Amino acid sequence: MFFALFQIIAILLNVAITIIIVQAIMSWLLAFNVINLQNDIARAIWTTLDALTAPIYRPIRRIMPDFGSIDLTPMVVIISIIILQDAILPPLGAALIPLL
């Protein structure tokens, strides 16, 4: 049971990384005016991605210093997720398996 739970958590963390990367690429495309928000599809995708990532970014943006136009928040979140996946979840799972 715990193994399945850890697999679900790992999948959700991978999906979160993918969403963050897609949003970062889309923000670059918007910044360089390759796409614009006057397009309904682009605006819908951007709004959805922003709604998904804003709750994750908000607490980190409060802590991080302002770097002007450079937003390092996605990188901090991705590094945090990777640390969670590789350094925290495996020992936690190994500690819970003997309890079964």
C-alpha positions in Angstrom: 0.0 0.0 0.0 2.8 2.4 0.9 4.6 1.5 -2.3 1.6 2.5 -4.4 1.3 5.7 -2.4 4.9 6.6 -3.1 4.5 5.9 -6.8 1.5 8.2 -7.0 3.5 10.9 -5.2 6.4 10.4 -7.6 4.1 10.7 -10.6 2.5 13.8 -9.3 5.9 15.4 -8.6 6.9 14.6 -12.2 3.7 16.2 -13.5 4.4 19.3 -11.4 7.9 19.6 -12.9 6.5 19.3 -16.4 3.9 22.0 -15.7 6.6 24.3 -14.3 8.8 23.8 -17.3 5.9 24.4 -19.8 5.0 27.5 -17.9 8.6 28.8 -17.9 8.9 28.2 -21.7 5.6 29.9 -22.3 6.6 32.9 -20.2 9.7 33.2 -22.4 7.6 33.0 -25.6 5.4 35.7 -24.2 8.3 37.9 -23.2 9.8 37.7 -26.6 6.4 38.3 -28.3 6.5 35.0 -30.1 3.0 34.4 -28.8 0.6 36.9 -27.2 -2.3 36.7 -24.9 -4.7 38.1 -27.5 -5.0 34.6 -28.8 -7.8 32.8 -26.9 -6.0 29.5 -26.7 -2.7 31.0 -25.5 -4.6 33.0 -22.9 -6.5 29.9 -21.7 -3.3 27.9 -21.4 -1.5 30.7 -19.6 -4.4 31.2 -17.2 -4.5 27.5 -16.4 -0.7 27.2 -15.9 -0.7 30.4 -13.7 -3.5 29.0 -11.6 -1.7 25.8 -11.1 1.7 27.3 -10.3 0.8 30.4 -8.4 0.0 28.7 -5.0 3.4 27.0 -5.2 5.3 30.1 -6.3 3.7 32.6 -3.8 5.4 31.5 -0.6 8.8 31.2 -2.3 8.5 34.7 -4.0 7.9 36.2 -0.5 11.2 34.8 0.7 13.4 35.3 -2.4 15.0 38.7 -3.1 13.9 40.6 -6.2 16.2 40.0 -9.2 14.4 42.4 -11.5 13.1 40.8 -14.6 14.8 37.4 -13.8 12.4 35.0 -12.0 14.3 32.2 -10.3 11.2 30.8 -8.5 10.6 28.0 -11.0 14.2 26.8 -10.7 13.9 26.8 -6.9 10.7 24.8 -7.0 12.1 22.3 -9.4 15.3 21.8 -7.3 13.1 21.4 -4.2 11.0 18.8 -6.0 14.1 16.9 -7.1 15.4 17.0 -3.5 12.1 15.7 -2.3 12.1 12.9 -4.9 15.7 11.8 -4.4 16.7 12.6 -0.9 13.5 12.5 1.3 11.0 10.1 -0.2 13.3 7.0 -0.6 14.5 7.0 3.0 11.0 7.7 4.2 9.7 4.8 2.1 12.5 2.5 3.4 11.7 3.4 6.9 8.0 2.7 6.5 8.4 -0.7 4.8 9.6 -2.6 7.9 6.4 -1.4 9.7 4.3 -3.6 7.4 
